[in-house]
Amino acid sequence: MPTNITINNITGTSPYDIYICDNPITICIYITTTSTIPFSFDVPSILESQNDFTVKVVDDNNCEITQIVIVWV
C-alpha cells in the first residue's frame, strides 16, 4: 500500500513546486506544481522503503521550505 502524504499548510507565495526527498537529502523527486492546499500525494515507489522523508517545497519567490516526515509502521 502506498504511503500518502498530505500538506495542510505552506507559508510562502504560490504556486509551489513539491518534491519528496530521502533523508538526509541525496535524491529528490519532483511531484508537481500546485496552488491548491491542502495537497495530498503518494510517495513514489523508488522511495517507498524509506521510514522518513524530507518534503521540499519551493515557492514562487524561490524560497525553499523543508519538513522531515517520519512514517510509523
PDB file of N, H, CA, C and O in Angstrom:
ATOM      1  N   MET A   1       0.842  -1.177   0.000  1.00  0.00           N
ATOM      2  CA  MET A   1       0.000   0.000   0.000  1.00  0.00           C
ATOM      3  C   MET A   1       0.889   1.244   0.000  1.00  0.00           C
ATOM      4  O   MET A   1       1.789   1.356   0.833  1.00  0.00           O
ATOM      5  N   PRO A   2       0.650   2.178  -0.922  1.00  0.00           N
ATOM      6  CA  PRO A   2       1.494   3.376  -0.993  1.00  0.00           C
ATOM      7  C   PRO A   2       1.333   4.273   0.232  1.00  0.00           C
ATOM      8  O   PRO A   2       0.261   4.343   0.833  1.00  0.00           O
ATOM      9  N   THR A   3       2.399   4.943   0.580  1.00  0.00           N
ATOM     10  H   THR A   3       3.270   4.886   0.091  1.00  0.00           H
ATOM     11  CA  THR A   3       2.363   5.929   1.656  1.00  0.00           C
ATOM     12  C   THR A   3       1.848   7.236   1.083  1.00  0.00           C
ATOM     13  O   THR A   3       2.339   7.710   0.058  1.00  0.00           O
ATOM     14  N   ASN A   4       0.856   7.817   1.748  1.00  0.00           N
ATOM     15  H   ASN A   4       0.458   7.432   2.580  1.00  0.00           H
ATOM     16  CA  ASN A   4       0.260   9.066   1.294  1.00  0.00           C
ATOM     17  C   ASN A   4       0.674  10.181   2.243  1.00  0.00           C
ATOM     18  O   ASN A   4       0.631  10.017   3.463  1.00  0.00           O
ATOM     19  N   ILE A   5       1.070  11.302   1.685  1.00  0.00           N
ATOM     20  H   ILE A   5       1.105  11.436   0.694  1.00  0.00           H
ATOM     21  CA  ILE A   5       1.464  12.473   2.467  1.00  0.00           C
ATOM     22  C   ILE A   5       0.523  13.609   2.120  1.00  0.00           C
ATOM     23  O   ILE A   5       0.238  13.855   0.947  1.00  0.00           O
ATOM     24  N   THR A   6       0.036  14.307   3.148  1.00  0.00           N
ATOM     25  H   THR A   6       0.267  14.108   4.100  1.00  0.00           H
ATOM     26  CA  THR A   6      -0.838  15.464   2.951  1.00  0.00           C
ATOM     27  C   THR A   6      -0.153  16.704   3.499  1.00  0.00           C
ATOM     28  O   THR A   6       0.316  16.717   4.637  1.00  0.00           O
ATOM     29  N   ILE A   7      -0.100  17.742   2.679  1.00  0.00           N
ATOM     30  H   ILE A   7      -0.481  17.732   1.754  1.00  0.00           H
ATOM     31  CA  ILE A   7       0.422  19.045   3.093  1.00  0.00           C
ATOM     32  C   ILE A   7      -0.794  19.911   3.410  1.00  0.00           C
ATOM     33  O   ILE A   7      -1.596  20.220   2.529  1.00  0.00           O
ATOM     34  N   ASN A   8      -0.923  20.299   4.685  1.00  0.00           N
ATOM     35  H   ASN A   8      -0.272  20.048   5.401  1.00  0.00           H
ATOM     36  CA  ASN A   8      -2.077  21.092   5.115  1.00  0.00           C
ATOM     37  C   ASN A   8      -1.824  22.588   5.110  1.00  0.00           C
ATOM     38  O   ASN A   8      -2.761  23.372   4.960  1.00  0.00           O
ATOM     39  N   ASN A   9      -0.568  22.996   5.274  1.00  0.00           N
ATOM     40  H   ASN A   9       0.193  22.359   5.396  1.00  0.00           H
ATOM     41  CA  ASN A   9      -0.212  24.409   5.356  1.00  0.00           C
ATOM     42  C   ASN A   9       1.115  24.655   4.676  1.00  0.00           C
ATOM     43  O   ASN A   9       2.034  23.845   4.797  1.00  0.00           O
ATOM     44  N   ILE A  10       1.228  25.750   3.972  1.00  0.00           N
ATOM     45  H   ILE A  10       0.482  26.408   3.874  1.00  0.00           H
ATOM     46  CA  ILE A  10       2.505  26.195   3.413  1.00  0.00           C
ATOM     47  C   ILE A  10       2.572  27.704   3.579  1.00  0.00           C
ATOM     48  O   ILE A  10       1.634  28.418   3.222  1.00  0.00           O
ATOM     49  N   THR A  11       3.683  28.188   4.121  1.00  0.00           N
ATOM     50  H   THR A  11       4.445  27.609   4.411  1.00  0.00           H
ATOM     51  CA  THR A  11       3.905  29.626   4.139  1.00  0.00           C
ATOM     52  C   THR A  11       4.727  29.966   2.899  1.00  0.00           C
ATOM     53  O   THR A  11       5.590  29.192   2.487  1.00  0.00           O
ATOM     54  N   GLY A  12       4.460  31.102   2.323  1.00  0.00           N
ATOM     55  H   GLY A  12       3.758  31.731   2.658  1.00  0.00           H
ATOM     56  CA  GLY A  12       5.159  31.496   1.113  1.00  0.00           C
ATOM     57  C   GLY A  12       4.161  31.937   0.058  1.00  0.00           C
ATOM     58  O   GLY A  12       2.977  32.116   0.344  1.00  0.00           O
ATOM     59  N   THR A  13       4.643  32.110  -1.156  1.00  0.00           N
ATOM     60  H   THR A  13       5.605  31.965  -1.388  1.00  0.00           H
ATOM     61  CA  THR A  13       3.842  32.609  -2.258  1.00  0.00           C
ATOM     62  C   THR A  13       3.613  31.500  -3.275  1.00  0.00           C
ATOM     63  O   THR A  13       4.564  30.884  -3.758  1.00  0.00           O
ATOM     64  N   SER A  14       2.340  31.247  -3.600  1.00  0.00           N
ATOM     65  H   SER A  14       1.568  31.747  -3.208  1.00  0.00           H
ATOM     66  CA  SER A  14       2.032  30.203  -4.585  1.00  0.00           C
ATOM     67  C   SER A  14       2.314  30.719  -5.990  1.00  0.00           C
ATOM     68  O   SER A  14       2.353  31.930  -6.209  1.00  0.00           O
ATOM     69  N   PRO A  15       2.511  29.820  -6.935  1.00  0.00           N
ATOM     70  CA  PRO A  15       2.410  28.362  -6.855  1.00  0.00           C
ATOM     71  C   PRO A  15       3.638  27.760  -6.181  1.00  0.00           C
ATOM     72  O   PRO A  15       4.681  28.401  -6.053  1.00  0.00           O
ATOM     73  N   TYR A  16       3.481  26.500  -5.751  1.00  0.00           N
ATOM     74  H   TYR A  16       2.633  25.979  -5.854  1.00  0.00           H
ATOM     75  CA  TYR A  16       4.515  25.775  -5.029  1.00  0.00           C
ATOM     76  C   TYR A  16       4.972  24.570  -5.841  1.00  0.00           C
ATOM     77  O   TYR A  16       4.146  23.827  -6.371  1.00  0.00           O
ATOM     78  N   ASP A  17       6.281  24.377  -5.940  1.00  0.00           N
ATOM     79  H   ASP A  17       6.952  24.981  -5.510  1.00  0.00           H
ATOM     80  CA  ASP A  17       6.848  23.159  -6.522  1.00  0.00           C
ATOM     81  C   ASP A  17       7.059  22.183  -5.371  1.00  0.00           C
ATOM     82  O   ASP A  17       7.745  22.503  -4.400  1.00  0.00           O
ATOM     83  N   ILE A  18       6.471  20.995  -5.476  1.00  0.00           N
ATOM     84  H   ILE A  18       5.914  20.735  -6.264  1.00  0.00           H
ATOM     85  CA  ILE A  18       6.531  19.994  -4.416  1.00  0.00           C
ATOM     86  C   ILE A  18       7.507  18.885  -4.811  1.00  0.00           C
ATOM     87  O   ILE A  18       7.456  18.361  -5.924  1.00  0.00           O
ATOM     88  N   TYR A  19       8.396  18.539  -3.878  1.00  0.00           N
ATOM     89  H   TYR A  19       8.438  18.965  -2.974  1.00  0.00           H
ATOM     90  CA  TYR A  19       9.362  17.455  -4.065  1.00  0.00           C
ATOM     91  C   TYR A  19       9.304  16.533  -2.858  1.00  0.00           C
ATOM     92  O   TYR A  19       8.950  16.960  -1.758  1.00  0.00           O
ATOM     93  N   ILE A  20       9.650  15.272  -3.063  1.00  0.00           N
ATOM     94  H   ILE A  20       9.937  14.925  -3.956  1.00  0.00           H
ATOM     95  CA  ILE A  20       9.850  14.329  -1.965  1.00  0.00           C
ATOM     96  C   ILE A  20      11.294  13.852  -2.071  1.00  0.00           C
ATOM     97  O   ILE A  20      11.767  13.493  -3.150  1.00  0.00           O
ATOM     98  N   CYS A  21      11.987  13.856  -0.930  1.00  0.00           N
ATOM     99  H   CYS A  21      11.603  14.147  -0.054  1.00  0.00           H
ATOM    100  CA  CYS A  21      13.408  13.515  -0.909  1.00  0.00           C
ATOM    101  C   CYS A  21      13.656  12.451   0.143  1.00  0.00           C
ATOM    102  O   CYS A  21      12.855  12.266   1.059  1.00  0.00           O
ATOM    103  N   ASP A  22      14.786  11.747   0.001  1.00  0.00           N
ATOM    104  H   ASP A  22      15.437  11.897  -0.743  1.00  0.00           H
ATOM    105  CA  ASP A  22      15.184  10.860   1.074  1.00  0.00           C
ATOM    106  C   ASP A  22      15.755  11.721   2.199  1.00  0.00           C
ATOM    107  O   ASP A  22      15.896  12.936   2.059  1.00  0.00           O
ATOM    108  N   ASN A  23      16.081  11.072   3.313  1.00  0.00           N
ATOM    109  H   ASN A  23      15.967  10.085   3.427  1.00  0.00           H
ATOM    110  CA  ASN A  23      16.596  11.808   4.455  1.00  0.00           C
ATOM    111  C   ASN A  23      17.846  11.101   4.960  1.00  0.00           C
ATOM    112  O   ASN A  23      17.739   9.946   5.374  1.00  0.00           O
ATOM    113  N   PRO A  24      19.029  11.723   4.953  1.00  0.00           N
ATOM    114  CA  PRO A  24      19.293  13.088   4.543  1.00  0.00           C
ATOM    115  C   PRO A  24      19.140  13.253   3.037  1.00  0.00           C
ATOM    116  O   PRO A  24      19.169  12.276   2.288  1.00  0.00           O
ATOM    117  N   ILE A  25      18.982  14.467   2.613  1.00  0.00           N
ATOM    118  H   ILE A  25      18.958  15.261   3.221  1.00  0.00           H
ATOM    119  CA  ILE A  25      18.663  14.747   1.207  1.00  0.00           C
ATOM    120  C   ILE A  25      19.841  14.402   0.302  1.00  0.00           C
ATOM    121  O   ILE A  25      20.862  15.090   0.295  1.00  0.00           O
ATOM    122  N   THR A  26      19.676  13.319  -0.464  1.00  0.00           N
ATOM    123  H   THR A  26      18.846  12.761  -0.458  1.00  0.00           H
ATOM    124  CA  THR A  26      20.641  12.980  -1.503  1.00  0.00           C
ATOM    125  C   THR A  26      19.945  12.839  -2.850  1.00  0.00           C
ATOM    126  O   THR A  26      20.568  13.014  -3.896  1.00  0.00           O
ATOM    127  N   ILE A  27      18.646  12.521  -2.824  1.00  0.00           N
ATOM    128  H   ILE A  27      18.139  12.378  -1.974  1.00  0.00           H
ATOM    129  CA  ILE A  27      17.859  12.415  -4.043  1.00  0.00           C
ATOM    130  C   ILE A  27      16.492  13.032  -3.789  1.00  0.00           C
ATOM    131  O   ILE A  27      15.865  12.777  -2.761  1.00  0.00           O
ATOM    132  N   CYS A  28      16.039  13.841  -4.730  1.00  0.00           N
ATOM    133  H   CYS A  28      16.549  14.048  -5.565  1.00  0.00           H
ATOM    134  CA  CYS A  28      14.713  14.447  -4.649  1.00  0.00           C
ATOM    135  C   CYS A  28      13.949  14.134  -5.930  1.00  0.00           C
ATOM    136  O   CYS A  28      14.512  14.126  -7.025  1.00  0.00           O
ATOM    137  N   ILE A  29      12.669  13.879  -5.769  1.00  0.00           N
ATOM    138  H   ILE A  29      12.212  13.885  -4.879  1.00  0.00           H
ATOM    139  CA  ILE A  29      11.802  13.577  -6.904  1.00  0.00           C
ATOM    140  C   ILE A  29      10.730  14.649  -6.966  1.00  0.00           C
ATOM    141  O   ILE A  29      10.015  14.896  -5.995  1.00  0.00           O
ATOM    142  N   TYR A  30      10.632  15.282  -8.130  1.00  0.00           N
ATOM    143  H   TYR A  30      11.213  15.081  -8.919  1.00  0.00           H
ATOM    144  CA  TYR A  30       9.606  16.299  -8.348  1.00  0.00           C
ATOM    145  C   TYR A  30       8.237  15.624  -8.384  1.00  0.00           C
ATOM    146  O   TYR A  30       8.053  14.622  -9.075  1.00  0.00           O
ATOM    147  N   ILE A  31       7.282  16.172  -7.641  1.00  0.00           N
ATOM    148  H   ILE A  31       7.432  16.986  -7.080  1.00  0.00           H
ATOM    149  CA  ILE A  31       5.922  15.639  -7.619  1.00  0.00           C
ATOM    150  C   ILE A  31       5.023  16.454  -8.549  1.00  0.00           C
ATOM    151  O   ILE A  31       4.444  15.906  -9.487  1.00  0.00           O
ATOM    152  N   THR A  32       4.901  17.763  -8.294  1.00  0.00           N
ATOM    153  H   THR A  32       5.371  18.209  -7.532  1.00  0.00           H
ATOM    154  CA  THR A  32       4.047  18.624  -9.111  1.00  0.00           C
ATOM    155  C   THR A  32       4.205  20.071  -8.681  1.00  0.00           C
ATOM    156  O   THR A  32       4.905  20.377  -7.715  1.00  0.00           O
ATOM    157  N   THR A  33       3.545  20.952  -9.412  1.00  0.00           N
ATOM    158  H   THR A  33       2.977  20.704 -10.197  1.00  0.00           H
ATOM    159  CA  THR A  33       3.391  22.348  -9.016  1.00  0.00           C
ATOM    160  C   THR A  33       1.918  22.562  -8.712  1.00  0.00           C
ATOM    161  O   THR A  33       1.049  22.167  -9.490  1.00  0.00           O
ATOM    162  N   THR A  34       1.643  23.193  -7.568  1.00  0.00           N
ATOM    163  H   THR A  34       2.349  23.513  -6.936  1.00  0.00           H
ATOM    164  CA  THR A  34       0.256  23.394  -7.169  1.00  0.00           C
ATOM    165  C   THR A  34       0.079  24.727  -6.455  1.00  0.00           C
ATOM    166  O   THR A  34       1.016  25.270  -5.870  1.00  0.00           O
ATOM    167  N   SER A  35      -1.127  25.233  -6.518  1.00  0.00           N
ATOM    168  H   SER A  35      -1.888  24.792  -6.994  1.00  0.00           H
ATOM    169  CA  SER A  35      -1.535  26.390  -5.722  1.00  0.00           C
ATOM    170  C   SER A  35      -2.622  25.983  -4.740  1.00  0.00           C
ATOM    171  O   SER A  35      -3.072  26.794  -3.930  1.00  0.00           O
ATOM    172  N   THR A  36      -3.042  24.725  -4.813  1.00  0.00           N
ATOM    173  H   THR A  36      -2.677  24.066  -5.471  1.00  0.00           H
ATOM    174  CA  THR A  36      -4.145  24.223  -4.001  1.00  0.00           C
ATOM    175  C   THR A  36      -3.616  23.544  -2.743  1.00  0.00           C
ATOM    176  O   THR A  36      -2.846  22.585  -2.813  1.00  0.00           O
ATOM    177  N   ILE A  37      -4.042  24.058  -1.594  1.00  0.00           N
ATOM    178  H   ILE A  37      -4.668  24.836  -1.538  1.00  0.00           H
ATOM    179  CA  ILE A  37      -3.678  23.484  -0.301  1.00  0.00           C
ATOM    180  C   ILE A  37      -4.980  23.259   0.459  1.00  0.00           C
ATOM    181  O   ILE A  37      -5.799  24.178   0.475  1.00  0.00           O
ATOM    182  N   PRO A  38      -5.239  22.125   1.085  1.00  0.00           N
ATOM    183  CA  PRO A  38      -4.328  21.009   1.279  1.00  0.00           C
ATOM    184  C   PRO A  38      -4.061  20.254  -0.019  1.00  0.00           C
ATOM    185  O   PRO A  38      -4.857  20.276  -0.958  1.00  0.00           O
ATOM    186  N   PHE A  39      -2.906  19.584  -0.034  1.00  0.00           N
ATOM    187  H   PHE A  39      -2.259  19.566   0.729  1.00  0.00           H
ATOM    188  CA  PHE A  39      -2.476  18.820  -1.198  1.00  0.00           C
ATOM    189  C   PHE A  39      -1.971  17.457  -0.724  1.00  0.00           C
ATOM    190  O   PHE A  39      -1.174  17.389   0.212  1.00  0.00           O
ATOM    191  N   SER A  40      -2.419  16.383  -1.349  1.00  0.00           N
ATOM    192  H   SER A  40      -3.067  16.438  -2.109  1.00  0.00           H
ATOM    193  CA  SER A  40      -2.002  15.022  -0.992  1.00  0.00           C
ATOM    194  C   SER A  40      -1.337  14.352  -2.179  1.00  0.00           C
ATOM    195  O   SER A  40      -1.691  14.598  -3.332  1.00  0.00           O
ATOM    196  N   PHE A  41      -0.359  13.494  -1.875  1.00  0.00           N
ATOM    197  H   PHE A  41      -0.072  13.294  -0.938  1.00  0.00           H
ATOM    198  CA  PHE A  41       0.299  12.718  -2.926  1.00  0.00           C
ATOM    199  C   PHE A  41       0.840  11.423  -2.339  1.00  0.00           C
ATOM    200  O   PHE A  41       1.078  11.323  -1.136  1.00  0.00           O
ATOM    201  N   ASP A  42       1.029  10.445  -3.198  1.00  0.00           N
ATOM    202  H   ASP A  42       0.835  10.527  -4.176  1.00  0.00           H
ATOM    203  CA  ASP A  42       1.629   9.171  -2.813  1.00  0.00           C
ATOM    204  C   ASP A  42       3.137   9.235  -2.994  1.00  0.00           C
ATOM    205  O   ASP A  42       3.631   9.814  -3.962  1.00  0.00           O
ATOM    206  N   VAL A  43       3.865   8.640  -2.060  1.00  0.00           N
ATOM    207  H   VAL A  43       3.464   8.170  -1.273  1.00  0.00           H
ATOM    208  CA  VAL A  43       5.315   8.564  -2.165  1.00  0.00           C
ATOM    209  C   VAL A  43       5.659   7.657  -3.351  1.00  0.00           C
ATOM    210  O   VAL A  43       5.132   6.547  -3.440  1.00  0.00           O
ATOM    211  N   PRO A  44       6.526   8.103  -4.258  1.00  0.00           N
ATOM    212  CA  PRO A  44       6.910   7.262  -5.393  1.00  0.00           C
ATOM    213  C   PRO A  44       7.537   5.942  -4.929  1.00  0.00           C
ATOM    214  O   PRO A  44       8.192   5.885  -3.888  1.00  0.00           O
ATOM    215  N   SER A  45       7.331   4.914  -5.697  1.00  0.00           N
ATOM    216  H   SER A  45       6.799   4.960  -6.542  1.00  0.00           H
ATOM    217  CA  SER A  45       7.777   3.575  -5.310  1.00  0.00           C
ATOM    218  C   SER A  45       9.278   3.491  -5.056  1.00  0.00           C
ATOM    219  O   SER A  45       9.714   2.663  -4.256  1.00  0.00           O
ATOM    220  N   ILE A  46      10.066   4.313  -5.704  1.00  0.00           N
ATOM    221  H   ILE A  46       9.712   4.986  -6.354  1.00  0.00           H
ATOM    222  CA  ILE A  46      11.525   4.271  -5.510  1.00  0.00           C
ATOM    223  C   ILE A  46      11.916   4.645  -4.078  1.00  0.00           C
ATOM    224  O   ILE A  46      12.980   4.246  -3.606  1.00  0.00           O
ATOM    225  N   LEU A  47      11.068   5.406  -3.385  1.00  0.00           N
ATOM    226  H   LEU A  47      10.204   5.730  -3.769  1.00  0.00           H
ATOM    227  CA  LEU A  47      11.345   5.812  -2.006  1.00  0.00           C
ATOM    228  C   LEU A  47      10.462   5.094  -0.995  1.00  0.00           C
ATOM    229  O   LEU A  47      10.552   5.359   0.203  1.00  0.00           O
ATOM    230  N   GLU A  48       9.628   4.206  -1.456  1.00  0.00           N
ATOM    231  H   GLU A  48       9.554   3.991  -2.430  1.00  0.00           H
ATOM    232  CA  GLU A  48       8.630   3.573  -0.591  1.00  0.00           C
ATOM    233  C   GLU A  48       9.236   2.814   0.595  1.00  0.00           C
ATOM    234  O   GLU A  48       8.586   2.689   1.632  1.00  0.00           O
ATOM    235  N   SER A  49      10.445   2.315   0.465  1.00  0.00           N
ATOM    236  H   SER A  49      10.973   2.416  -0.377  1.00  0.00           H
ATOM    237  CA  SER A  49      11.057   1.544   1.553  1.00  0.00           C
ATOM    238  C   SER A  49      11.616   2.430   2.669  1.00  0.00           C
ATOM    239  O   SER A  49      12.047   1.917   3.702  1.00  0.00           O
ATOM    240  N   GLN A  50      11.614   3.728   2.480  1.00  0.00           N
ATOM    241  H   GLN A  50      11.264   4.145   1.641  1.00  0.00           H
ATOM    242  CA  GLN A  50      12.140   4.646   3.490  1.00  0.00           C
ATOM    243  C   GLN A  50      11.172   4.770   4.670  1.00  0.00           C
ATOM    244  O   GLN A  50       9.959   4.640   4.505  1.00  0.00           O
ATOM    245  N   ASN A  51      11.721   5.023   5.859  1.00  0.00           N
ATOM    246  H   ASN A  51      12.706   5.129   5.994  1.00  0.00           H
ATOM    247  CA  ASN A  51      10.903   5.277   7.037  1.00  0.00           C
ATOM    248  C   ASN A  51      10.728   6.759   7.321  1.00  0.00           C
ATOM    249  O   ASN A  51       9.847   7.159   8.081  1.00  0.00           O
ATOM    250  N   ASP A  52      11.568   7.559   6.709  1.00  0.00           N
ATOM    251  H   ASP A  52      12.284   7.235   6.091  1.00  0.00           H
ATOM    252  CA  ASP A  52      11.425   9.004   6.849  1.00  0.00           C
ATOM    253  C   ASP A  52      11.790   9.674   5.530  1.00  0.00           C
ATOM    254  O   ASP A  52      12.576   9.158   4.737  1.00  0.00           O
ATOM    255  N   PHE A  53      11.198  10.827   5.329  1.00  0.00           N
ATOM    256  H   PHE A  53      10.559  11.247   5.974  1.00  0.00           H
ATOM    257  CA  PHE A  53      11.342  11.571   4.085  1.00  0.00           C
ATOM    258  C   PHE A  53      11.547  13.037   4.419  1.00  0.00           C
ATOM    259  O   PHE A  53      11.276  13.479   5.536  1.00  0.00           O
ATOM    260  N   THR A  54      12.025  13.776   3.445  1.00  0.00           N
ATOM    261  H   THR A  54      12.245  13.417   2.538  1.00  0.00           H
ATOM    262  CA  THR A  54      12.014  15.229   3.533  1.00  0.00           C
ATOM    263  C   THR A  54      11.097  15.738   2.435  1.00  0.00           C
ATOM    264  O   THR A  54      11.316  15.470   1.254  1.00  0.00           O
ATOM    265  N   VAL A  55      10.072  16.474   2.834  1.00  0.00           N
ATOM    266  H   VAL A  55       9.895  16.692   3.794  1.00  0.00           H
ATOM    267  CA  VAL A  55       9.202  17.130   1.862  1.00  0.00           C
ATOM    268  C   VAL A  55       9.799  18.509   1.626  1.00  0.00           C
ATOM    269  O   VAL A  55       9.991  19.288   2.560  1.00  0.00           O
ATOM    270  N   LYS A  56      10.088  18.796   0.362  1.00  0.00           N
ATOM    271  H   LYS A  56       9.932  18.163  -0.396  1.00  0.00           H
ATOM    272  CA  LYS A  56      10.677  20.090  -0.002  1.00  0.00           C
ATOM    273  C   LYS A  56       9.685  20.845  -0.862  1.00  0.00           C
ATOM    274  O   LYS A  56       9.139  20.308  -1.825  1.00  0.00           O
ATOM    275  N   VAL A  57       9.460  22.103  -0.497  1.00  0.00           N
ATOM    276  H   VAL A  57       9.903  22.539   0.285  1.00  0.00           H
ATOM    277  CA  VAL A  57       8.562  22.983  -1.248  1.00  0.00           C
ATOM    278  C   VAL A  57       9.353  24.212  -1.648  1.00  0.00           C
ATOM    279  O   VAL A  57      10.032  24.821  -0.821  1.00  0.00           O
ATOM    280  N   VAL A  58       9.263  24.577  -2.926  1.00  0.00           N
ATOM    281  H   VAL A  58       8.711  24.083  -3.597  1.00  0.00           H
ATOM    282  CA  VAL A  58       9.896  25.801  -3.413  1.00  0.00           C
ATOM    283  C   VAL A  58       8.773  26.719  -3.872  1.00  0.00           C
ATOM    284  O   VAL A  58       7.999  26.370  -4.763  1.00  0.00           O
ATOM    285  N   ASP A  59       8.690  27.904  -3.253  1.00  0.00           N
ATOM    286  H   ASP A  59       9.319  28.187  -2.529  1.00  0.00           H
ATOM    287  CA  ASP A  59       7.592  28.807  -3.595  1.00  0.00           C
ATOM    288  C   ASP A  59       7.943  29.674  -4.801  1.00  0.00           C
ATOM    289  O   ASP A  59       9.024  29.548  -5.375  1.00  0.00           O
ATOM    290  N   ASP A  60       7.019  30.554  -5.177  1.00  0.00           N
ATOM    291  H   ASP A  60       6.140  30.657  -4.711  1.00  0.00           H
ATOM    292  CA  ASP A  60       7.176  31.382  -6.377  1.00  0.00           C
ATOM    293  C   ASP A  60       8.336  32.370  -6.262  1.00  0.00           C
ATOM    294  O   ASP A  60       8.834  32.858  -7.277  1.00  0.00           O
ATOM    295  N   ASN A  61       8.770  32.669  -5.039  1.00  0.00           N
ATOM    296  H   ASN A  61       8.366  32.272  -4.214  1.00  0.00           H
ATOM    297  CA  ASN A  61       9.916  33.553  -4.819  1.00  0.00           C
ATOM    298  C   ASN A  61      11.225  32.781  -4.715  1.00  0.00           C
ATOM    299  O   ASN A  61      12.259  33.343  -4.354  1.00  0.00           O
ATOM    300  N   ASN A  62      11.172  31.469  -5.037  1.00  0.00           N
ATOM    301  H   ASN A  62      10.332  31.013  -5.330  1.00  0.00           H
ATOM    302  CA  ASN A  62      12.329  30.576  -4.974  1.00  0.00           C
ATOM    303  C   ASN A  62      12.807  30.331  -3.547  1.00  0.00           C
ATOM    304  O   ASN A  62      13.961  29.955  -3.336  1.00  0.00           O
ATOM    305  N   CYS A  63      11.924  30.541  -2.559  1.00  0.00           N
ATOM    306  H   CYS A  63      10.987  30.846  -2.731  1.00  0.00           H
ATOM    307  CA  CYS A  63      12.238  30.198  -1.172  1.00  0.00           C
ATOM    308  C   CYS A  63      11.988  28.716  -0.971  1.00  0.00           C
ATOM    309  O   CYS A  63      10.971  28.188  -1.421  1.00  0.00           O
ATOM    310  N   GLU A  64      12.906  28.044  -0.302  1.00  0.00           N
ATOM    311  H   GLU A  64      13.732  28.472   0.064  1.00  0.00           H
ATOM    312  CA  GLU A  64      12.816  26.604  -0.089  1.00  0.00           C
ATOM    313  C   GLU A  64      12.382  26.317   1.350  1.00  0.00           C
ATOM    314  O   GLU A  64      12.964  26.833   2.304  1.00  0.00           O
ATOM    315  N   ILE A  65      11.365  25.498   1.483  1.00  0.00           N
ATOM    316  H   ILE A  65      10.892  25.078   0.708  1.00  0.00           H
ATOM    317  CA  ILE A  65      10.828  25.101   2.777  1.00  0.00           C
ATOM    318  C   ILE A  65      10.949  23.575   2.855  1.00  0.00           C
ATOM    319  O   ILE A  65      10.525  22.878   1.933  1.00  0.00           O
ATOM    320  N   THR A  66      11.519  23.053   3.938  1.00  0.00           N
ATOM    321  H   THR A  66      11.863  23.620   4.686  1.00  0.00           H
ATOM    322  CA  THR A  66      11.638  21.605   4.085  1.00  0.00           C
ATOM    323  C   THR A  66      11.029  21.156   5.400  1.00  0.00           C
ATOM    324  O   THR A  66      11.017  21.899   6.382  1.00  0.00           O
ATOM    325  N   GLN A  67      10.526  19.939   5.406  1.00  0.00           N
ATOM    326  H   GLN A  67      10.536  19.335   4.608  1.00  0.00           H
ATOM    327  CA  GLN A  67       9.965  19.330   6.616  1.00  0.00           C
ATOM    328  C   GLN A  67      10.245  17.836   6.575  1.00  0.00           C
ATOM    329  O   GLN A  67       9.979  17.181   5.567  1.00  0.00           O
ATOM    330  N   ILE A  68      10.776  17.299   7.655  1.00  0.00           N
ATOM    331  H   ILE A  68      10.992  17.831   8.474  1.00  0.00           H
ATOM    332  CA  ILE A  68      11.007  15.861   7.753  1.00  0.00           C
ATOM    333  C   ILE A  68       9.709  15.191   8.167  1.00  0.00           C
ATOM    334  O   ILE A  68       9.024  15.645   9.084  1.00  0.00           O
ATOM    335  N   VAL A  69       9.379  14.102   7.478  1.00  0.00           N
ATOM    336  H   VAL A  69       9.935  13.733   6.733  1.00  0.00           H
ATOM    337  CA  VAL A  69       8.184  13.322   7.766  1.00  0.00           C
ATOM    338  C   VAL A  69       8.620  11.916   8.143  1.00  0.00           C
ATOM    339  O   VAL A  69       9.342  11.261   7.391  1.00  0.00           O
ATOM    340  N   ILE A  70       8.184  11.452   9.307  1.00  0.00           N
ATOM    341  H   ILE A  70       7.597  11.983   9.918  1.00  0.00           H
ATOM    342  CA  ILE A  70       8.517  10.103   9.771  1.00  0.00           C
ATOM    343  C   ILE A  70       7.276   9.235   9.627  1.00  0.00           C
ATOM    344  O   ILE A  70       6.187   9.612  10.061  1.00  0.00           O
ATOM    345  N   VAL A  71       7.448   8.081   9.019  1.00  0.00           N
ATOM    346  H   VAL A  71       8.333   7.775   8.666  1.00  0.00           H
ATOM    347  CA  VAL A  71       6.349   7.146   8.818  1.00  0.00           C
ATOM    348  C   VAL A  71       6.425   6.086   9.912  1.00  0.00           C
ATOM    349  O   VAL A  71       7.428   5.384  10.041  1.00  0.00           O
ATOM    350  N   TRP A  72       5.364   5.978  10.691  1.00  0.00           N
ATOM    351  H   TRP A  72       4.549   6.548  10.587  1.00  0.00           H
ATOM    352  CA  TRP A  72       5.301   4.972  11.756  1.00  0.00           C
ATOM    353  C   TRP A  72       4.627   3.735  11.191  1.00  0.00           C
ATOM    354  O   TRP A  72       3.504   3.795  10.690  1.00  0.00           O
ATOM    355  N   VAL A  73       5.317   2.635  11.277  1.00  0.00           N
ATOM    356  H   VAL A  73       6.229   2.586  11.684  1.00  0.00           H
ATOM    357  CA  VAL A  73       4.787   1.381  10.734  1.00  0.00           C
ATOM    358  C   VAL A  73       4.217   0.535  11.847  1.00  0.00           C
ATOM    359  O   VAL A  73       3.720  -0.563  11.595  1.00  0.00           O
TER     360      VAL A  73
END
